[in-house]
Every structure is written in structure tokens, then in C-alpha cells.
Amino acid sequence: MIDKKKLVSKHNPRLFEVKKDSPLTVGNGEFAFTADVTGMQSLYQEYVAAHMPLCTMSQWGWHTTPGSKAFTLADVEHTAYDYEDRKIHLPVEKKPGSEEAYQWLRENPHRPNLARFGLTYNGEEINPESLENIKQELRLYDGHLNSSFAIDGHAAKVVTVCDSESDILGFKLSADPELFKVKLCFPYGSHNMSGSDWDSPQKHETAIINQEPQSVLLKRQMDDADFYVAIQSESPFELRQTGPHEYEMSSIAEWEFTVNFSQQAPQLQHSYEKVSENSEKWWSNYWETTGLIDFEGSADPRAQELERRLILSQYLLAIQSAGSLPPQETGLTCNSWHGKFHLEMHPWHSAWMPLYNQSNLLKRSLPWYEEILDKAKGNAAKNGFVGAKWPKQVAYDGMDSPSLIATVLIWQQSHLIFMLDLIEQAGGGMGIIEGYWETIAQTADFMCDYLTYNPEKEVYELGAPIIPAQEEHDPRNVKNPTFEVEYWRYCLGLAIKWAEKLGKPHSWQGYYEKITPSPVGGGCYLAHENCPTTFEDFNRDHPSMLGAWGYIPNDRMDEGIMRETLNKVLEVWDFESMWGWDFALMAMTATRLGLPDLAMDILMMDTPKNDYVASGNNFQRLRTDLPLYLPGNGSLLLAAAYMVAGFEGSGNLPGIPKQGWKVRYENLLKSRGN
């Protein structure tokens, strides 16, 4: 048996200096607080300047800028595309006359930064150069962030923790209260990376609703967004206003207090001790029951680094990508793409969970698909299709954002079926499938209706307009993209199998049986049928054709051709243009091809987009708009499950090199086999 506490604690992030690429976060899947080395957000401006904002964010916190009006997609002039014998219209290009509506819809609604908690010293903002004796450790096994430092010889200690049951932060501050005070300030909401507009105090309101010696209740109002912040202390504390939406707090030298963020005035306020206890219980149970991989004793020097990445990824995704909504690519740390989530990334964040005995974490976000089902059906119907067409760049409201890419992308269409299959396979049974049957059926109905029939070849095809997962192609020219064709077929096959088990009527069999084979050129699978120069002119971004063999099992593609495709990608691709999940995708393909040494070489490739910083976050070093990239972390975990537990019909450890590696693992599930 693995000593889980020992394994996990070995990889506690420890910082001894200000590392602006690695702030540490506490959270619970619904709420997160990201801190600098002081345990709070004291160095806020320095981190923002380094493109790593320190935010406080929640799943329920959304803000809409009023603008001149509340626009809908009907206010955007759509682009017309040829589809079979008719035109379909999508909000793709920003056309004259609808620029304001186009941009407003891209930016709204967005996640706001709820608040900033930071320390001041002697009445001034803390200068990072003044910090001495920095020691910070995130205790993964109990979720506590311990921070200590000194200024001018005056020591301060902060413990930061997030409740597992509610959106409550706990702080334990040990410092001279005459020198160190807590600064609380509130920004106006913004779609920018920090979620904050600090220059518009007139646009929002902060009111003290009630103030007692040991508690304060504040109400925040920002246009359509309002929420409460309740602060409670075991000892009396002083709160005084120091500016618009800005307060200073202080108490005794050993001060414990909690901060409750909620949409309604809170009825319950845990003490610091209760928040600490809840965090410890949740995290210890999580680590004792989740899938774990132990490489102790391996001679390969990469083993411990891979182990670190896996453990930290499991922590990060539990707090960032396991909430009631699909996660944005930067989770609850900061905003990416106007504070919205990208639905095509949902499995890269979360598909690992069932394979690691954590189906319940994935189940949290799936009801959202049912909540927006009517909008997805309307999304299909407006262009004459049946079923539900799932959006891409979206907020809680389920409305597609106008985009040159988002509304023409389609690989998110299959995701719900793929993820439900993982849950069913992990012991969820047919009950989970029956519960989502209407949503599954509407998903499959659109998939079939979007196919076009080629009478000469007697096959169903995926034709324009499409942008494939490799977002480098003209949607008017794309035909039969390899990954999408195979993913479409695989998930339709799952839906048909479930319909038969549940005795549900369907009309999908004929489409499934006649879906076109994937295109081949020069002995390799192509990006799509109209792209014979895939490896000369489109050797950048995602090599998505590899996912047709690695991400999903496949019972009809040619193993030899896929092997040549992988070799060709490794020979000619521009690795700096790849994204964090591409390396896991390629490693999964190599694993299913029986190439464990190559799989590990790819997974641990030294390249800017495959970097994992001290916090454990996958960091896209060539981009300033993505200080962290959680799909990289989630894909890493998915690949590791394939490589270690294997898949149906594989041998033991199919993706682990035979020499230099020792592996123990628990609570990992095999994935589907060919």
C-alpha cells in the first residue's frame, strides 16, 4: 500500500523567495483565493505587472457591464456559409454596424475579482524587496497555506485556508498589530485577466450592513451582480474605511478570522477552527481515496518530476476544475478569454477524474448541460438542424460568444457522451446514462443531422463550415477532419449501445455504419481531406489527428499509418506552437501504439508549453495571457492513467519504459480498449 500522506506531502510547494509565476491557491472547486508569499494578496500590483493577477473568484460570481444596452446574438450580423443546398448563418466576423454588440457579447458576462485581502506594513503597501526570511509551504494533505516572512526584523506569519463546505476563507495572522494591518478592497468587475477595474469607484457600491465588535457584514453591488462579505473574528477587531471601497482591519497579535463570500446574506459563519477542520477532513479523504502513482525507487531522473506534476495537478484541478460549471482555462485563479470557459476544453480539465476514482468531482459540472439544453437546441434550430448544438466560448448563460473560431468549432459536441461513458465505466452504471438520456439523445440527433451524405462514396461526411481542433484551417475548406470524424463515430457508437441497453428508440445506426473513413495522404493521416499539405503548411498548433488513436480507442484505423503519422509529427511539427495538452495527447497515442519509451519522452519533453512551475501549474511560457493552463494539467493526468493503468486488452504499465522505472499505483481504472 502507498503511504499516501508521505507521497503527497513530499511534493508540498515550498517557496523561499517571491516567485511571480507561482502564486499558491486555496479553494474548494466553487471558490478560490490566490495568494503571494505573504499568504494574502499584499504584492498585488507586482503580480499584475508580471501578468499573474492575484484574484478571489467563485463559480457563482458573474458580472455584466451595462453598455449601451443588453445585446443578444440577434444584434450581430452573421456570416453566411454554404451547407449542402442552403445557407447557414453564424456570428463569426465583426461586421460594420454591429461592432459594439459583437465586442460586448464577447466580454459579457465575465467573472469578476470579488475582493483583495492584503497586508500593509507601517501604513504602506509592502515592497517585495523589503521581505526577509520568506518561507511558504502549501500543505497539500490538509489544504493549509503556511507563510512567514519579516520586514525590518519584524516577523509575520499567516495561515490561509478555504472551507470545503462553503465559500469561507480562514486566516490566522501572527504579527505586531501596530505594524501589520489587513487591507481589504473591492474592484469593479472587468473582463480583463485580473477581473478588476480599480479606476471606476463610481460604478459600484460597498455598504456596511452591520458592524459588531467581532463581526462585520458588507454588501457589494455591481450592476447586475451583488453579494455579501461577512467577516467574523474570535476577538474584537477594528475596521475603518480608508478610501472608496477600501478598508483597514486590525486586532490582536494572534488573530484568527474568517471571511464568508455569498450571494445571499449568510446565515452561517464558521470559526477559523471549523474552516481548518473542514479543510483537513476533505483533503485527507480526497488523498486517501483518489488514484495515486508512486515512482519511488526509479532510476530515471524524470520520475520524481513527473510524480510532482501529477500530485500538484490533482490538487489544482480539485480546486479549479471540479465545480458546478465547466472551468475556464485559468480556472478560478484569473480570467482567460474574457472570463468565460471554453467547452471544448472540458474533458482536458476533468476527464481524468473517473479514472482516478473521482467521478463525483466530474458529476458536479454535468447538470449545466441540462440547464442550457433548450438554448443548445435553439442554437441548432436557428440553422435548421435538429437536436442540441453545444456552444464553445461561453458563460453560465449558455450563449455562444461571437468569434472567428468559437461558433464554427465542433469537437465539443461529443464531449458529454465521452465523459458520461467514463463515469459509467468507473461504476456509475446505466443509471447515470438514463438520467441524462434526453440530453444524450439531443446531442446525438444533432451529430447525425450535421453529417452530409455523399451518394458517390455512399458515406456520411463532416463538411464545411467546420473549424477542427487544430484551429488553423479555413472553415469553408475543411472536409472530414480526422479527429472529429473518429470522435463523432466513437461517441455515436456509445449512444447507440446505451439506447439498446435502455430500450430507447433512435435513428443513428445508419449514420454510424456509414461514417466516412479518415483521410490518408503520403502514408499518414491528414488534418482533413482537403489538406494534402498537412505536414508542410499546417505543421503547427494541435496535431489533432493523433487523438483519433490516443484520446479514444479506435477499431477501424490502421495502426501502421498512425505510427507513421506520429513519427511525421515528431519530425516536422513546430513544438513551440503547441499547447500544454498536445504533449499528453501524443503520449497517449504512443502508449496505444506500444511505444512506452517514446510516450515518456513526449510527456516529459522540454519545451516552453510543457513547463510546470513551482505551484504545479502548466505555464505557457510564450504567452502573457495564459499565466496558467489547466488543460495541460488535466491532460497530463489522463495520459498518466493510460500509461500506468493501461486500457482494456493492454499489458501492465503500457506507457512506462521497461528500464529505470519503478511504479506503484492505487485506485486507477483502465480506459477503454480498441
N, C-alpha and C positions, 0 to 999 in steps of 0.2 A: 504494500500500500504506500502511496505517496504521502509524505508528511506535508500536507497542503499549506499549513501556516508557514512552515520553513521555506517551501518553494516560493510562495507568493511574496513573503516578506523580504526575501533575498533581492527582489527587484524593486523595492521601495525607491521611488525617485528621491535623490538627495542632492541638494544644491548648496554650494558654498560661495556663490557669487551671483550677481544679477545676470540672469540668462533670459534675455528678452524673447527668445524663440521658444521658451519652455515655461510659461506660467503654469501653475498647477490648479486643478479644478476639483471641487467637491459638488456632488449633485445626486439626484435620485431618478433620473430619466424624465421627470416632469419639470425640473428646476435645476439650475446650475449657477455656481458662483466661481469665478476665475480670479485667482489671487497672484500677486507678485511675491517676492521673497519675504515681505513683511507679514504675510498671511492675510493681508487685505489688499486694497487697490490703491495703495499710497503713492505709487510711482506711475499713476495713470497716464500722464502726458508723455512720459518717456516711452512707455509701451505703445501708445498710439502712434507716436512718431516712428517707431520700429515696425509698423504695420501689424501689431499684435495687440489689439484693444482688450482691455480687461472689462468684462461685462457681467451683468446679472440678468439672466434670461429664463423664461418659462415657456412651456407649451401653450399656456392659455394667454400669454401676453402678446397681443397684436394691436397695431396702431394703423389708422388710415388717415393720411393727410387730406384735409378737406378739398384743396384745389379749387378750381372754379366751379366744379360740380362732381358728383359721383358718376364716373363713366362706367359703361359696360362695353363688351366687345362689339355691340351694335354701333358704337360710336367710332370704331376703327374701320377704315376702308380695307377690305380683304383683298388678297391676291388670288387671282383665278388660275386654276390648274386644270389641264386636261386629264380626265379619268374615264377610260373606256369611251362611251359615246356621249359624255356630258361634262360639264364643268363642275368642279368643287371649289369652294372658297375658304381660305384660311387666313388668319391675321398674322401675316409674315412680315411684310415690308412696311416701313414707316413712310406713309404716302402724304403728299401735300394736302393740308386741310385737316388731317387727323393726328398731327404730331403730338399735340397736348394729350389727347386721350390715350394714344399709344404709350407714351412715356409714363403717364400716371398709372396706367394699368400694370405696367412692368414693376413699378415701385410700390404698389399698394395691393393689399395690406402688407405690412412688414413687421418684423419683430423689433420692439424697442428694447433698449437697455433700461432696466427697471430702476436701478439706483447704483450709486457708487459709495462704498464704505472704504475709507482710508484713514491712515494715521497722520497726524501732524506733529511736529516737534517744535516746542517753544513758540507756538503760534504761527509756524511757517510750514509750507509744503516740504516734504522730505526730499533732499537731494540724494540721488543714488550714490554719489561719490562719498557721502558722509557716513554710509553704512559700514560698520565694522563687525567682525566675528559672525558673519552670516552662516546660519545653519538652518536648513529647512528639509523636512522629511515628510512625504506623504505616506502614511501607514495604510497600505492597501487592504490589509486584512480587517481593519476596523473603520476605514474611511476617514481618519483624522489627519488633518494637515497641521504639523507642528513647525512653528517658525520662531527663530530667535535671532537677535542682532543687537547692536549697540550703536549709539551716537554720542560722541564726546565722552565715552566711557560709561554712559547711562544705558543699562541693559533693558531690553523689552522682549517679552515672549508672548506669542499669540497661538492659540489653538483654534482652528477653524473646522467646523463640521456641519454637515447637512442632514436633516432628519430624513428618515426613509419613508415616513408615512404622510408627510405634508411638506409644504414649501417653506420650511423654517430653517434658518441658519443659527448655529450656535457659535458664540465667540467667548473665549477665555483670555483676557488680557492681563498680563502681569507687567506693570510698568509704573513709573512715577506719574501720578495723575496730574501733577502740576506741569510736567514737561510734555507728556504724550496724551493727546486727546483724539477722539474719533471724529472724523469729518464725514457727514452724511450729506450727499447732494443728489439732486434729481435732474436729468436732462429731459428735453423734449424728444419725442421719438423721431427716428430717422431710418431711411432705407440704407444708409451707408454702412460700412463694415462695423463701425463701433455701435450702431444702433442709437446714436446720440447726436442731438443738436444742442450744444451748450450756448448758442447765441440767440435764442428766441425765448427769453423768460416770459414774455407777454403772451405766449401762445398756450401756456399750461398753468395749472394751479396746484398748489400744495397747501393743505389746510390741516391744522392740528384739531382733531375732533375731540380728543380727550387727553388730559395730561394729569398723571398722578405721580407721587414721588418715585414709584418703582415701575411705571409704565407710561407709554405714550402711544396714541393711535393717530396716524396721519392718513389723510385721503388724498390720492393723486387723481387729477383729471386732465386728460389729453384728448381733446376732441371726442372720438367715439370710445376711447379707452379710459376706464377708471379702475382703480384698485386701491387696496389698503395696505399699509405698512404698520404693523404692530410691534413695538419694542418693549420687552419686559426684562427686568433685572431682579435678582435676589436682593440687591442692595439699592438704596436710593441713588438716583443719578440725576445729573443736570443736563437739560437740553435747551440750548438757546439758539435763536436764529442769527446767522451771521451774514446772510445775503439772500437774494431771491432763490428759493428752493434749496437753501444751504443751511445746515445746522451743525453745531458742535456739541459733542457729548463727552461727559467725563463722570467718573465715580471714584471708587476706592482703588488701592494699588493692586488688589487681586479681584478683578471684576469679571463676573460671568453674566452674559446677557444673550437673549435670543431675539431674532427678527423674523416676523411672520409676514410673508407676501401672499395676498389672497385677493380674489375678485370680489368677495363679499367681506363685510366686517367680521373678523374671525371670532368664533365662539370659544376656541381652544387655543391656549398658548403653552407649549411645553417649556419646561425649565431647561437650562443648559444640560443638566444631568440626564434628563429624559431624552433629549436630542442625541446626546453622546451614546446613551444606552441603545436607542433605536438603531443608530448607525452601526454600532458594533454587532448587534444581533443580525441585521440584514446582511452585512458584508461577510461575516463569518459563515453564515448559512450559504451565501452565494458561492464562496470559495470551496466550501466542503461538498457542494453538490454539483458544481459545474465541471465540464470536461477540462482536464488539465494534461499538459505534456511536459515531461521532465527529461531533460537531456544531460543530467548529472553523469559525469564519468566519460563523456565524449571527448575524443582527442581532437576532433575538428574544432579549430578556434572560433568558427562561426556559430557553434551550438549554443553557447551562452548568450550571444547577442540575439539569436532567434528566440530563445526562451524568454529573454527580457521583452522583446517586441510582442510576443504572444500574451504574456501576462498583463502588460500595460494596455494592450489593445482590449483585452477582456474588461479591464476596469473602465477604460474610456468609453467604450461602446455601451456599457451598462448605464452610465450616467448621461450619455449624449444621444444615443440612438435606440433607446428602449422605452420611449414614451408613447403617449396616446395619439401622436401624429407621426407620419413618416418624417425622418430627420433631414434637416438641411446639411449640406456637405461639411459645414463647420459646426454642426450640432447646435448646442446651446452656449457655445463659447463666444461666438461673434457672428456677424452676418456675412453671408456669401450670396451673390446674385440677388440683391435687394431683400435679403432676409426671408426668402422663400425656399422651399425644398424642391429637389429635382426627383421626380418619381422614378425615373429610370435608374436611380442610384439606390433605391430601397433595398434590393437584395444584397448589394455590396456592403451596406451598413449592417444588415440584420439577418441574412440567410444562414449565417453560421450558427445562430442561436439554437435551433432544434438539434443540430449535430453535436452540440455541447451540453445537451440536457437542459436547455434554457428556452423551451418553446413558449413558456408563459411570458417571457420578455417580448418575443415577436408578436404574440397574440394581442398585446396592448394596442398596437397601431392598426391592426387589420379592420376593426369596425369602421374606421374612417372611410374605407372603400364603400361600405354600405351606406354611410351617411351621405355621400356625394353621388350615389348611383344614379339618381334622377338627372343630375347635371351631366354625368358621363353619357347617359342615354340621349340627352339633348344635344350633347357635343357630336354624337354620331348622326342624329336625326337631321340636324341642320344641313347636312350634305347628302341626305338621302340614304343613310345606312341604318341598318337595324342593330340592336344591341347597344353596348356601352363602350365608348372610346375614352380611354383614360388619359388625363392631362399629363403634362410633363413638368413645366416650371409653375409652381402652384403654391397657394397658401391654404389655410384651413378651409376656405370657402369653396375649394374645388374648381375655381375658374382658371382656365388656361391663361398664361401671360402671352401677349403678342411677342413674337420673337422670330428672328431669321431662322432659328433652328427648332425651338421648342414644339411648335404646333405641327411640325412635319415629322418629328421623331416618332417611332412606333414601337421600339423594343420594350417599352414599359408595359405594353398591352398584355404580355404573357406573365408578368411578374406575380400577380396574385395567385394564379394557378400553381406556379413553381413553388412559391413559399408555403401554400397550403399543403402541397404534396410533402414537403419536408416535415411539417408538423404531423401530418397523418402517418408518415413513415416513422416518426420518433415516438409513436404511441398515442397520438391524438385520436386515431381511429376514424371511422367514417362519420362519426358524429360531427366533427369539425367541418367535414365536407358538406354534409347535409345542412348544417347551419348556415353555410354560405352559398347554398346551391343557386339561389336566384342570381346572385352576383356573378358566380362562375358561369352560369348559362348565358347571361347577357354579355359577358366578356368573350365567350366562345362564339356567340352569334355574330358579333362584330368581326371577329377574326376571319370567319368564313365569308362574310359578306364583302369584306375588303379584298379578298382574293379575286383575281380575274381569270377567266377560262381561256386557254389557248387551244382552239379546236385542231390546229395542225399537229401539235405535240400531244394533245389530249391530256393536258396537265393544268393544274391551277397555279397561278403565279402571283408574286408580290411585285406590283409595278408602281410607277410614279403616281402621285408625288410621295416620295419617301426620302428621309434622311436616315441612314443607318447609324448604328452605334459609333462607327467611325465617321465623325461629323465633317468630313472633308469633301462631300460629294454634292453635286447639283441635284436637288430633289426631282427635277424634271427628267433627269437622265438615269436615275437609279432603277435597276430591274433585278429582282431576285438576289438581294444581298444574302450572302452565305449564312451568316449567323442568324439573321431574322427568319429566313426560310426554315432552318432546322429548329430554332426555338419555337416558332409558330407550330410546326408539326409536332414536336415533342409535347407541348402543353395541350394541344388539341387531343392528342392521344390519351393524356391523363384525364381530360374532361370526359372523353368517350368511355374510358374504363370506369370512372365514377358513376356516370349515368347508368351504365349497365348494372353496376352493383346496387344502386339505389332504385332501379326500376323507373328511371326518369326518361321521358321522351326527348329525342334530339334529332338534329338533321345534319350532323357533322361528319358522318363516316365517309361519305363520298368525297368530300373535300380532303380529308386526312389521307385517304388512299391515293389521291392523285396530285398531291403537292409536288411541285417540280423538284428534281434533283438540284443540288447546289452546283454552281458554275465552276468549271475547271479550265485553266489555261496554262500552258507551259509546264504541265505536270504538278500544278499547285492549285489549291482552292483560291478563287479570286474574291476581292471585296464584294463585287456584284457582277452580274452578267455583262453589263456594258462597260466594264473596267478591265480590259485586257492588259493595261499597263499598271496594274496594281502595285507591282514591286519596283517600278521605275518612277512613276509620277505620284503615287499615293502611299509612299512608304513612310508614313508619319501618323501621329495620333494613335488611336487604338487599332491593333491588329485583330480586329473583332472576329475574323473568320476562324481564328483558333478556338474561340469559345464554343463553336459548333461541335467540338470534340472534348474539350476540357471542362467547361462550365456545366454542360449537360451530357448525359450519356447519349450515344448515338448508335443505332443498329443498322445504318444503311450507308454511312460514308466509308470511304476507302482509307484504311489505316496507313498504307504506304504513301498515298497522296497527302494525307495530313502530316505525316512525318516530314515529307519534303517541304510542305508549307511552313512548318515550324522552323526548319533549317534555313529556309529562304528569309523568313522574318529576322532571324538572328544574324543573318549575313548582311542584309541591306537596310534594316529599319533605322530610323532616326530616334535613338533612345531618349534623347532629351525632350522630344516632343510627346513622349508617352505620359501617361498619368499613373498615379500610385497603384491602381488596381490592375494595370496591364501586366505587371510582373507576376502577380498571383495567378492571373488568367493563363499566362504562358506556362507557369509551373504546373498548373492543373493539367494542361494539355500534355506536357512532358510526362507527367505521372501516369495518365491513362495510356500513353504510348509505351510505357515500360522503360522510361529513361530517368531513373532516380537521381543519378549524378547531375544530369543536365537540369532536372527540376530544381534541385537545391542551388545550383549555380545561378539560375534565373531568379529564384526567390530572393537570394541574398546579393543580387547584382549591385555593384557600387555605381550609382548614377543619381543625379540630383533629385529625380522624382521618387526615388526609392529610399529616401533618407528618413530615419526615425530619431527624433531629438530626445533630449533627456526626459521630457514629460511622457514620451511614448508616442506622441502624435506623428503621423506620417506628414512630412513637411515638403511642400512642393517648392523647392528652393529657387526655381527660376520665375516664380510668380509672387507678386506682392499682395495680390487679392485673395490668396489662399494660405494663411499662416498655419493652417492645419487642414488635413484632408482625410476625413473619417472613412470614406470608401476604401482608401488604402488599407486602413486597419482592419476593416471588416472582411475585405477580400483575402488578406493575409490569414485570418483565422479560418476562413472557408477552405483555402488551399491547404493549410496545415492539417485540417481534418481529412481531406482527400489523401494527403501524403502519408499520414500516420495510420488512421483507422482504415483507410482504403475505401473500396467500393465493392458492391456485390460481385463476387467472382474473382476479386483480386487476391493476391497473396498478402502476407503480412508486411506492413510498412512499405507500400509500393513506391512511395516518393522519397524514401530516405536512403542515402548512399549506404552500400554494404560495408564500407571501410570507414572507421573513425567516428562512428556514431553509436551511442547507447540511448535507448528510448524506453521510457515507461509512460503509460498513459492510462487515464481512468475516465469513464463517463463520456466517451466519444462514440458516435454512431457512424457506421458505414454509410456512404452515399449510394445513390442508385448506380447500378452497373448497366453495361450495354445490353 
